[in-house]
Amino acid sequence: MFPTRLDSSIAYDIAKAMMDGFNRHYQLFRTESARAKHRFETADWHGQQRAQRERIEFYDLRVMECSKRLEREFKAGEQSMDIWQQIKLHYIGLLVNHHQPELAETFFNSVTTKILHRSYFQNDFIFVRPAVSTEYIENDESQKRPTYRSYYPTRDTMRDVLVTMVRDFDLQRPFDNLEHYCGLVQEAMMSRLGDAKLRANFQIQVLTGLFFRNKGCYIVGKLINGFNEFPFALPILHTKKSAVVRVADDRNAAGDAAEDSHAQRSKLVIDAALFGEDDLLMLFSFARAYFMVDMEIPSAYVQFLRSMMPRKPRNEIYNALGLAKQGKTLFYRDLLAHQRHSTDKFRIAPGIKGMVMLVFDLPSFPYVFKVIKDYFPPQKETTREQIKGKYLLVKQHDRVGRMADTLEYSEVGFPRDRFDDELIAEIQKFAPSQLEISDRDGDGTVEVIIKHVYIERRMIPLNIYLQEAFDAGGANANDTSPAALRAREQIERGVVEYGNAIKDLVAANIFPGDMLWKNFGITRHGKVVFYDYDEIEYITDCKFRKVPAPRNEEDEMSGEVWYTVGPKDVFPETFGPFLLGNPAVRSIFMQRHADLLEASFWQAHKDRILAGHVHDVFPYDKEKRFKPPQG
């Protein structure tokens, strides 16, 4: 029950200090995001990757900083519950006219739960539901830089309007024949419109913030005609640099250096035109690194993007924008709402059980829950902290569309009556330290409390995906039924995508470690994604070797490894017996990805990464890329 009077001055001071802490956080977050434009313009790819990693840590640092200030200046943990009720009401007052109220509420929750004991942070003291609307927020930038701009072309002026639209982003790098590429975008847009009449509301709307990630930036918007909306994204990339001719005459060294620098300056091109919800869902996939976007009103960006991708949960859009804590808040609210409107029980996840992780799910909810076991078999030489370190590595790394993002939670409570008894027994057997069953809140409801859990999008395990195709006759060349033909296509698609996934990971400096099919999954778009991280390593930390030739017949006939093997040694030619037992799988794999069994393939990528090369990984099919002008 909230107080009817706000009579504590210290309550206001604490609320104001918390708001100051959040404002400092978002200012730093936004400043770092805005710098992505300069890094893109100057092709500072290593700086972009470093900034993406470091920005992830900003939130926790600011929460810790604010918590320490509140304890130091106000002894916040010693204040009465009446004071904390007033703190929340004062904070709500400070949210009025704020431009990021939903983020500020989440920051309040993070600081409050760090200061107060769990038995005190009940619904009265934190924001379980949003207190302030995020609809129609405007700011002082709205005239100069609104959330999105609108352009009003005709069929005849479309290309010129597109050129103006691109130039309005003021990228400080020249374009290579912008008119040509805008003409290609125009053709793509017109093909979507077909022969439809252009209605009175015909327009292009584009978000005013560019979306930066890796070596690209993206213009994101939608084409509107009558009742139809066509979401699109335009990737902008640097052209390849010109070759440099070195001159041996030292007398002109300074001039040559200047000429070399000029010769190496790349230009910008529009690389493709992505259209439709599916293309946008691939671009904003949970398996890719977070974007850097300069946003004053994030909720307006989320609303705009949700209109383009109605199937994508809001929590995943916030995640994609780099606002992972807000994504976690919304995900947890979605989970609680789903539990209130469903009756099925959490169960042991189907599939082959892992040696390191205990995995469970709720059949009606599209996510899986992963708990680190208390002990591992001898062949898994690892610890709980090492495994957490691997998951943090993935969180901070460029996931290139091939590693699932994870949400990490501590002390998560579930209703006991929603847990299958077999699942409880499994957790008690393999992860007893991570389980508590009690009425810890004292509200009469017995809960299952999981001490630490990772949550990921559910995918179809690749081994199950392939087995379903084998069961349908896909591996039987003599079966020509329609079902078997579809199954053969499924096998080929799965095996080819598996190899593509590994090659993308290699290019991103990731060695998966355990490459068994069960550790990869198929997304709803047919992409193969890796999700078992306890053995991953950087490619640059591994030593790729060929198996030495046997010294004698005894070596050749030995069932044991007779040569020395270091802790980071990898022998790619030994992958085959573990992965390619099925003849149909082996045939497809050897046609498309035989190079993965050669140490030279891995070593060549390692050498390129060590030389500073940053690989291009496109979040769209290469067939969509525009061709440069002829001549």
C-alpha positions in Angstrom: 0.0 0.0 0.0 1.5 3.3 -1.1 1.6 6.3 1.3 -0.9 9.1 0.7 1.7 11.7 1.5 5.2 12.3 0.2 6.9 13.8 3.3 10.4 12.5 3.1 13.1 14.7 1.6 15.6 11.9 1.4 13.2 9.9 -0.7 13.2 12.6 -3.4 17.0 12.9 -3.1 17.5 9.1 -3.6 15.0 9.1 -6.6 16.8 12.1 -8.2 20.2 10.4 -7.7 18.9 7.3 -9.4 17.6 9.3 -12.3 20.9 11.1 -12.6 22.6 7.7 -12.7 20.4 6.6 -15.5 20.8 9.8 -17.5 24.5 9.4 -17.2 24.3 5.8 -18.5 22.1 6.7 -21.5 24.3 9.7 -22.4 27.3 7.5 -22.5 25.5 4.8 -24.4 24.2 7.2 -27.0 27.5 8.9 -27.4 29.3 5.6 -28.1 26.5 4.6 -30.5 26.8 8.0 -32.4 30.5 7.5 -32.8 29.8 4.4 -34.9 29.2 6.8 -37.8 32.7 8.2 -37.8 34.2 4.7 -37.3 32.2 3.5 -40.4 33.3 6.6 -42.4 36.9 6.0 -41.6 36.7 2.2 -42.0 37.8 1.6 -38.5 36.6 -1.9 -38.3 38.6 -3.0 -35.3 37.5 0.1 -33.4 33.9 -0.8 -34.3 34.2 -4.3 -33.0 35.9 -3.1 -29.8 33.2 -0.5 -29.2 30.5 -3.1 -29.7 32.1 -5.3 -27.0 32.7 -2.5 -24.5 29.3 -1.0 -24.8 27.7 -4.2 -23.5 29.4 -3.5 -20.2 28.1 0.0 -19.8 24.9 -0.8 -18.1 26.3 -3.0 -15.3 29.0 -0.4 -14.6 26.5 2.4 -14.2 24.2 0.3 -12.0 27.2 -0.5 -9.7 28.3 3.1 -9.8 24.8 4.4 -8.8 24.3 1.7 -6.1 27.5 2.7 -4.4 26.6 6.3 -4.5 23.2 5.7 -2.9 24.8 3.6 -0.1 27.6 6.1 0.4 25.5 9.3 0.4 22.1 8.1 1.7 22.6 4.7 3.3 19.9 3.5 1.0 19.9 -0.1 2.2 19.0 1.0 5.7 16.0 3.1 4.7 12.5 1.9 5.7 10.0 0.4 3.3 7.9 3.5 3.7 10.8 5.6 2.4 11.2 3.1 -0.6 7.6 3.4 -1.4 8.0 7.2 -1.6 11.2 6.8 -3.6 9.3 5.0 -6.3 6.5 7.6 -6.4 9.1 10.4 -6.7 10.8 8.5 -9.5 7.5 8.1 -11.4 7.2 11.9 -11.2 10.6 12.3 -12.7 9.6 10.0 -15.6 7.0 12.4 -16.8 8.3 14.0 -20.0 11.4 11.8 -19.9 12.5 10.6 -23.4 13.5 7.0 -22.3 11.0 6.3 -19.5 10.9 2.5 -20.1 14.7 2.3 -19.9 14.8 4.4 -16.8 12.2 2.1 -15.1 14.4 -0.9 -15.8 17.5 1.0 -14.4 15.4 1.7 -11.2 14.7 -2.0 -10.9 18.3 -3.0 -11.4 19.6 -0.5 -8.7 16.8 -1.3 -6.3 17.2 -5.1 -6.4 21.0 -4.7 -5.9 20.4 -2.7 -2.8 17.4 -4.4 -1.2 17.2 -8.0 0.0 15.0 -10.1 -2.2 12.3 -10.4 0.4 11.7 -6.7 0.2 11.7 -6.0 -3.5 8.1 -7.0 -4.1 5.8 -5.5 -6.7 5.3 -2.3 -4.6 9.0 -1.4 -4.8 9.9 -2.2 -8.5 8.3 -1.6 -11.9 6.7 -4.9 -12.7 4.5 -3.1 -15.3 5.4 0.2 -17.0 4.2 3.3 -15.1 4.6 5.8 -17.9 3.4 5.5 -21.5 6.0 5.6 -24.3 3.4 6.7 -26.9 3.9 9.9 -28.9 7.0 11.0 -27.0 8.5 14.1 -28.7 11.8 15.9 -28.0 13.7 19.1 -28.8 15.2 17.4 -31.8 11.9 16.6 -33.5 12.1 19.5 -36.0 15.7 19.0 -37.0 15.8 15.3 -36.6 12.5 13.5 -36.0 12.4 9.8 -35.4 11.7 9.2 -39.1 11.5 11.3 -42.2 9.0 11.1 -45.0 9.6 11.6 -48.7 7.0 12.0 -51.4 8.2 10.7 -54.8 6.4 10.1 -58.0 7.3 7.3 -60.5 9.3 9.9 -62.5 11.1 11.5 -59.5 11.8 8.3 -57.5 15.5 8.0 -58.3 16.2 11.7 -57.5 14.2 11.4 -54.2 16.2 8.3 -53.2 19.5 10.2 -53.9 18.3 13.1 -51.7 17.2 10.6 -49.0 20.6 9.0 -48.9 22.5 12.3 -48.9 20.3 13.5 -46.0 22.3 11.1 -43.7 25.4 13.2 -44.4 27.9 10.3 -44.5 31.3 11.9 -44.7 32.6 9.6 -47.4 31.9 9.9 -51.2 29.6 7.5 -52.9 30.6 5.6 -56.0 27.9 6.4 -58.6 25.1 6.9 -56.1 22.6 7.6 -59.0 23.3 4.2 -60.5 22.6 2.4 -57.2 19.5 4.5 -56.4 18.3 3.5 -59.8 18.6 -0.1 -58.8 16.8 0.6 -55.6 14.1 2.3 -57.6 13.7 -0.7 -59.9 13.4 -3.0 -56.8 10.7 -0.7 -55.3 8.8 -0.5 -58.5 8.8 -4.3 -58.9 7.2 -4.5 -55.4 4.6 -2.0 -56.4 3.9 -3.7 -59.8 1.3 -1.9 -61.8 -0.6 -0.6 -58.7 -1.9 2.9 -58.9 0.1 5.3 -56.7 -2.3 6.5 -54.0 -2.5 9.9 -52.4 -0.5 8.7 -49.4 2.4 7.2 -51.5 5.6 7.9 -49.6 8.9 6.6 -48.2 9.5 6.7 -44.5 13.0 6.1 -43.1 14.3 6.2 -39.6 16.7 9.1 -39.2 19.3 7.0 -37.3 21.6 4.8 -39.4 22.1 1.2 -38.1 25.7 0.3 -37.8 27.1 -3.2 -37.4 30.4 -4.7 -38.3 31.6 -3.3 -41.7 28.2 -2.0 -42.9 25.5 0.5 -42.1 21.8 0.3 -43.0 19.1 2.7 -44.0 15.8 1.2 -42.6 12.4 2.3 -43.6 9.2 1.4 -45.4 7.4 2.2 -48.7 3.8 3.1 -48.2 1.1 3.0 -50.9 -2.6 3.0 -50.0 -3.2 0.2 -47.4 0.1 -1.6 -48.3 3.4 -1.1 -46.5 6.7 -2.6 -47.8 9.5 -2.7 -45.2 13.0 -2.3 -46.6 16.6 -1.9 -45.6 19.5 -0.6 -47.8 22.9 -1.9 -46.8 25.7 0.6 -47.4 29.3 -0.8 -47.7 32.7 0.4 -48.6 34.0 -0.6 -52.0 37.2 -2.6 -52.2 40.3 -0.6 -51.9 42.5 0.1 -54.9 45.8 -1.7 -55.3 48.8 0.3 -54.1 51.9 0.6 -56.3 54.9 1.3 -54.1 57.7 3.6 -55.4 61.3 2.9 -54.5 62.4 6.5 -54.6 62.8 7.6 -51.0 63.1 11.2 -52.0 59.3 11.3 -52.6 58.4 9.1 -49.7 56.0 11.7 -48.1 54.3 12.4 -51.4 54.0 8.7 -52.2 52.5 8.1 -48.8 49.9 10.7 -49.4 49.1 9.3 -52.9 49.0 5.8 -51.4 46.5 6.9 -48.8 44.4 8.6 -51.4 44.5 5.5 -53.7 43.4 3.3 -50.8 40.4 5.5 -49.9 37.4 3.4 -50.7 34.0 4.8 -51.7 30.5 3.9 -50.5 27.9 1.8 -52.4 24.4 0.6 -51.8 25.0 -3.1 -51.8 21.4 -4.4 -52.0 17.8 -3.7 -51.4 16.2 -5.9 -48.7 12.4 -6.1 -48.8 9.7 -7.7 -46.7 9.4 -8.9 -43.2 11.5 -12.1 -43.7 14.5 -10.1 -45.0 14.2 -7.7 -42.1 13.9 -10.6 -39.6 17.2 -12.0 -40.9 18.8 -8.6 -40.6 17.6 -8.2 -37.0 18.2 -11.9 -36.1 18.8 -12.9 -32.5 21.9 -14.7 -33.8 23.6 -11.4 -34.9 25.6 -8.7 -33.0 23.7 -5.7 -31.7 23.3 -2.6 -33.8 24.7 0.8 -32.9 22.1 3.4 -33.5 21.9 7.0 -32.3 18.4 7.3 -30.7 16.9 9.9 -28.5 13.6 8.1 -28.2 14.2 4.3 -28.4 10.6 3.4 -27.9 9.7 5.3 -31.1 12.3 3.2 -33.0 10.9 0.0 -31.5 7.4 1.0 -32.5 8.5 1.8 -36.1 10.4 -1.5 -36.4 7.6 -3.5 -34.9 5.3 -2.2 -37.6 7.7 -3.7 -40.1 8.2 -7.0 -38.2 5.0 -7.7 -36.3 6.1 -11.3 -35.6 9.3 -10.2 -33.8 8.8 -9.8 -30.0 9.5 -6.3 -28.7 12.2 -7.7 -26.3 14.2 -9.0 -29.3 14.0 -5.6 -31.0 15.3 -3.8 -27.9 18.1 -6.5 -27.8 19.0 -5.8 -31.5 19.3 -2.1 -30.7 21.8 -2.9 -28.0 19.4 -2.3 -25.1 19.7 -5.8 -23.7 18.6 -5.0 -20.2 15.3 -3.6 -21.5 15.0 -6.7 -23.6 15.5 -8.9 -20.5 12.8 -6.9 -18.7 10.3 -7.3 -21.5 11.1 -11.0 -22.0 10.5 -11.7 -18.3 7.1 -9.9 -18.5 6.2 -11.9 -21.5 7.2 -15.1 -19.7 5.0 -14.2 -16.7 2.1 -13.3 -18.9 2.5 -16.6 -20.9 2.4 -18.6 -17.7 -0.8 -16.9 -16.6 -2.5 -17.8 -19.9 -1.2 -21.4 -20.2 -1.4 -24.7 -18.3 1.3 -26.9 -19.7 4.3 -27.9 -17.6 8.0 -27.3 -17.8 9.8 -30.5 -18.9 13.2 -31.9 -19.8 13.8 -30.7 -23.3 13.6 -33.4 -26.0 16.8 -34.4 -27.8 20.2 -35.8 -26.7 21.1 -34.7 -23.2 24.3 -32.6 -22.8 27.2 -33.3 -20.6 27.5 -29.8 -19.3 24.1 -28.2 -19.5 20.7 -29.4 -18.2 18.1 -28.1 -20.6 14.3 -27.7 -20.0 11.5 -26.0 -21.8 7.8 -25.1 -21.7 6.3 -26.7 -24.8 4.0 -23.8 -25.5 6.7 -21.2 -25.2 9.4 -20.8 -27.9 12.5 -20.7 -25.7 14.7 -23.2 -23.8 16.2 -22.8 -20.4 19.8 -24.0 -19.7 21.3 -24.7 -16.3 25.0 -25.5 -15.8 25.3 -28.9 -14.1 27.2 -29.2 -10.8 29.6 -31.8 -12.2 30.8 -33.0 -15.5 32.3 -36.3 -17.0 36.1 -36.6 -17.0 36.4 -35.7 -20.7 34.9 -32.2 -20.0 37.8 -30.5 -18.3 36.0 -27.3 -17.4 34.4 -25.4 -14.5 31.2 -23.4 -13.9 33.1 -20.1 -14.1 34.9 -21.1 -17.4 31.5 -22.0 -18.9 30.1 -18.6 -17.9 33.2 -17.0 -19.5 32.4 -18.8 -22.8 28.8 -17.5 -22.8 30.1 -14.0 -22.0 32.5 -14.3 -24.9 29.6 -15.1 -27.2 27.6 -12.2 -25.8 30.4 -9.7 -26.6 31.5 -11.2 -29.9 30.2 -10.7 -33.4 27.8 -13.7 -33.7 27.6 -13.3 -37.6 24.1 -14.9 -37.6 25.5 -18.2 -36.5 25.4 -18.1 -32.6 22.3 -17.7 -30.6 22.0 -14.8 -28.2 21.3 -15.7 -24.6 19.5 -14.0 -21.8 21.1 -14.6 -18.4 19.1 -14.5 -15.2 19.7 -15.2 -11.5 17.2 -16.3 -8.8 14.3 -16.9 -11.2 11.1 -18.2 -9.5 8.6 -20.5 -11.2 5.4 -21.9 -9.7 6.2 -25.4 -8.4 2.9 -26.9 -9.8 4.1 -26.0 -13.3 7.2 -28.2 -13.1 7.1 -31.8 -14.2 8.3 -34.1 -11.4 10.7 -35.8 -13.7 12.3 -32.4 -14.4 12.6 -31.7 -10.7 14.3 -35.0 -10.2 16.7 -34.3 -13.0 17.7 -30.9 -11.5 18.1 -32.5 -8.1 20.4 -35.1 -9.6 22.6 -33.0 -11.8 22.4 -29.4 -10.5 21.2 -29.5 -6.9 23.2 -26.3 -6.0 21.1 -24.4 -8.6 17.7 -25.5 -7.1 15.6 -24.2 -4.3 12.0 -25.2 -3.6 10.3 -22.9 -1.1 7.7 -20.2 -0.4 10.5 -17.7 -0.2 8.3 -14.7 -0.7 5.9 -15.8 2.0 2.8 -15.4 -0.2 1.6 -19.0 0.2 2.9 -20.1 -3.3 5.6 -22.7 -3.4 8.2 -21.8 -6.0 11.0 -23.5 -7.9 13.8 -21.1 -7.7 16.7 -21.5 -10.3 19.8 -19.8 -9.0 21.3 -19.2 -12.5 19.9 -19.9 -16.0 20.5 -19.0 -19.6 17.5 -18.6 -21.9 17.7 -19.0 -25.7 15.3 -19.2 -28.6 14.2 -22.7 -29.3 15.4 -24.3 -32.5 15.1 -27.7 -34.1 18.3 -29.6 -33.2 20.1 -30.3 -36.5 20.5 -34.0 -35.7 16.7 -34.3 -35.2 16.1 -32.3 -38.4 18.3 -34.7 -40.4 16.9 -37.8 -38.7 13.4 -36.7 -39.7 14.6 -36.6 -43.2 16.2 -40.0 -43.0 13.0 -41.5 -41.5 11.1 -40.1 -44.5 13.4 -42.0 -47.0 15.7 -39.1 -47.8 18.8 -41.3 -47.5 17.4 -44.0 -49.8 18.3 -43.2 -53.4 15.8 -45.8 -54.6 12.9 -44.1 -53.0 11.4 -41.6 -55.5 8.2 -40.7 -53.6 7.4 -37.0 -53.2 8.1 -37.3 -49.4 11.5 -38.8 -50.0 12.4 -36.2 -52.6 11.5 -33.5 -50.1 13.5 -35.3 -47.4 16.6 -35.4 -49.7 16.2 -31.6 -50.2 16.0 -31.3 -46.4 19.2 -33.3 -45.9 21.1 -31.3 -48.5 19.8 -28.0 -47.1 20.8 -29.0 -43.6 24.3 -30.3 -44.5 25.2 -27.3 -46.7 24.0 -24.8 -44.1 25.9 -26.7 -41.4 29.1 -26.2 -43.4 28.2 -22.6 -44.1 27.7 -21.9 -40.4 31.1 -23.3 -39.5 32.8 -21.2 -42.2 31.1 -18.1 -41.0 32.2 -18.8 -37.4 35.7 -19.4 -38.6 35.7 -16.1 -40.4 34.6 -14.5 -37.2 37.5 -16.0 -35.3 35.4 -18.7 -33.5 36.3 -22.4 -33.3 33.1 -24.2 -32.2 35.0 -27.0 -30.4 32.3 -29.6 -30.3 31.0 -29.7 -33.8 28.5 -32.6 -33.5 25.2 -32.0 -35.3 23.3 -32.0 -32.0 25.0 -28.7 -31.0 23.5 -26.8 -34.0 19.9 -25.9 -34.6 17.7 -24.8 -37.5 15.9 -21.5 -37.2 12.5 -20.8 -38.7 14.2 -19.3 -41.7 16.2 -22.4 -42.4 19.5 -21.0 -41.1 21.8 -23.3 -39.1 22.9 -21.7 -35.7 25.4 -22.9 -33.1 24.3 -23.0 -29.5 26.7 -25.1 -27.4 29.4 -22.8 -26.2 31.3 -24.7 -23.5 34.2 -25.6 -25.8 34.5 -22.6 -28.1 37.9 -21.0 -28.6 39.2 -18.2 -30.7 40.7 -19.5 -33.9 43.8 -17.5 -33.2 44.3 -19.4 -30.0 44.2 -22.8 -31.7 47.0 -24.7 -33.5 45.7 -26.5 -36.6 47.8 -29.6 -37.5 47.8 -32.5 -39.9 47.9 -35.9 -38.4 51.6 -37.0 -38.6 52.4 -40.0 -40.8 52.8 -43.2 -38.8 56.4 -44.0 -37.9 55.9 -47.7 -38.3 53.3 -50.5 -38.7 52.7 -50.5 -34.9 51.7 -46.8 -35.0 49.5 -47.5 -38.0 47.6 -50.3 -36.3 47.4 -48.7 -32.9 44.0 -47.8 -31.5 45.5 -45.1 -29.4 46.9 -41.7 -30.4 50.6 -42.2 -30.6 51.6 -38.6 -31.4 51.8 -35.7 -29.0 48.7 -33.5 -28.7 48.7 -30.1 -27.1 45.8 -28.6 -25.2 44.8 -26.3 -28.1 45.9 -28.6 -31.0 43.1 -29.3 -33.6 43.3 -32.0 -36.3 40.6 -31.2 -38.8 41.0 -34.4 -40.8 39.8 -36.4 -37.8 36.4 -34.7 -37.9 35.1 -37.0 -40.6 34.5 -40.2 -38.6 32.5 -38.3 -36.0 30.4 -36.3 -38.4 30.1 -38.2 -41.7 29.0 -41.7 -40.8 25.9 -41.4 -43.0 26.7 -41.9 -46.7 24.2 -39.4 -47.9 25.5 -36.8 -45.5 29.1 -37.5 -46.4 28.4 -37.2 -50.1 26.9 -33.7 -49.8 29.5 -32.6 -47.3 32.4 -33.7 -49.4 31.0 -31.9 -52.5 30.5 -28.6 -50.7 32.7 -28.5 -47.6 35.5 -30.9 -47.9 38.0 -28.1 -47.2 36.7 -28.1 -43.5 38.7 -31.4 -43.2 41.9 -29.8 -44.1 44.2 -28.1 -41.6 45.3 -25.6 -44.4 41.8 -24.1 -44.6 41.7 -23.3 -40.9 45.3 -22.1 -40.7 44.8 -19.8 -43.7 41.9 -18.1 -41.9 43.9 -17.9 -38.7 46.7 -16.2 -40.6 44.3 -13.7 -42.2 42.8 -12.8 -38.8 46.2 -12.4 -37.2 47.1 -10.1 -40.1 44.2 -7.8 -39.2 41.7 -8.8 -41.8 38.0 -8.4 -40.9 35.9 -10.7 -42.9 32.7 -9.6 -44.7 29.6 -11.5 -43.4 26.4 -10.5 -45.1 23.0 -10.9 -43.3 21.4 -11.5 -46.7 22.0 -13.9 -49.6 24.7 -13.0 -52.0 22.2 -13.2 -54.9 20.6 -10.0 -53.6 23.8 -7.9 -54.0 23.7 -5.3 -56.7 26.1 -5.5 -59.6 28.4 -2.5 -60.1 28.0 -0.3 -63.2 29.7 -1.5 -66.4 32.7 0.4 -67.7 
